[in-house]
């Protein structure tokens, strides 16, 4: 995995891009740490209690990411993967501060 990012997020000019491996109907809303994907990348593993219908799970994931990062829910945008388990979100804010919040959360 040499050259790969050690975490599921990468800094962007206006924030952070986060790769998420989501489990809808997971019984509770929680971030369960990092998971290694088959292609060598990493994703933030999380679960939400709602079903994946009408965008409800994506909205719950966005709220969970916002809370974890300490930003407003309006600062979180789904970039790709609306109907997939593997999703990409963009969080607006100071990249270093956002990364530090996630690193502290996952023990990284």
C-alpha positions in Angstrom: 0.0 0.0 0.0 2.9 2.3 -0.4 1.9 5.7 -1.7 -1.7 5.2 -0.6 -3.4 7.6 1.9 -3.3 6.3 5.4 -6.8 7.6 6.1 -10.1 7.8 4.4 -9.9 11.5 3.9 -7.9 13.8 1.7 -7.5 17.6 2.1 -9.1 19.8 -0.6 -8.8 23.6 -1.1 -12.0 24.3 0.9 -12.2 21.3 3.2 -11.9 17.6 3.2 -13.0 14.8 0.9 -14.1 11.7 2.9 -14.6 8.2 1.6 -17.3 6.3 3.6 -18.4 2.7 3.7 -22.0 2.9 4.9 -24.3 0.4 6.5 -27.9 1.5 6.6 -30.3 -0.1 9.1 -27.2 -0.6 11.3 -29.3 -0.3 14.5 -27.7 3.0 15.6 -25.8 6.0 14.2 -22.1 5.5 14.8 -18.7 5.8 13.2 -16.9 2.5 13.7 -13.4 3.5 12.6 -11.5 2.8 9.4 -11.8 -0.2 7.0 -9.4 -1.3 4.3 -11.0 -1.7 0.8 -10.2 -4.4 -1.7 -8.5 -1.8 -4.0 -6.1 -0.6 -1.2 -7.9 2.5 -0.3 -9.4 3.2 3.2 -12.9 4.3 4.1 -14.5 5.6 7.2 -16.8 2.7 8.3 -20.1 4.0 9.7 -23.7 2.9 10.3 -27.0 4.7 10.5 -30.3 3.4 11.8 -32.5 4.5 8.9 -33.2 2.6 5.8 -31.7 3.6 2.4 -34.9 5.0 0.9 -35.6 8.4 -0.5 -32.1 9.7 0.5 -32.8 9.3 4.2 -29.7 7.2 4.9 -27.5 9.7 3.0 -28.9 12.6 5.0 -28.3 10.7 8.2 -24.7 10.0 7.1 -24.2 13.6 6.3 -25.5 14.6 9.8 -23.2 12.1 11.5 -20.2 13.3 9.6 -21.1 17.0 10.4 -21.4 16.2 14.1 -18.1 14.3 14.1 -16.3 17.1 12.3 -17.8 19.9 14.3 -19.4 21.6 11.3 -22.9 22.5 10.3 -24.8 19.8 8.4 -25.1 22.3 5.5 -21.3 22.1 5.2 -21.5 18.4 4.2 -22.2 17.4 0.6 -22.6 14.0 -1.0 -20.2 13.9 -4.0 -20.7 10.4 -5.3 -22.2 7.0 -4.4 -25.8 8.1 -3.7 -27.1 4.5 -4.1 -23.9 2.6 -3.2 -22.4 1.6 0.1 -19.2 3.3 -0.8 -19.7 7.0 -0.9 -17.7 10.2 -1.1 -18.6 13.3 0.9 -17.0 16.8 0.9 -16.9 18.7 4.1 -16.3 22.4 3.9 -14.0 24.0 6.5 -10.3 24.3 7.4 -8.8 21.0 6.1 -6.2 20.6 8.8 -8.7 21.1 11.6 -11.2 18.7 10.0 -8.5 16.1 9.5 -7.4 16.4 13.1 -11.0 15.8 14.3 -11.2 12.6 12.3 -7.7 11.4 13.3 -8.6 11.9 17.0 -11.8 10.0 16.5 -10.3 7.0 14.8 -7.1 7.0 16.9 -4.9 8.0 14.0 
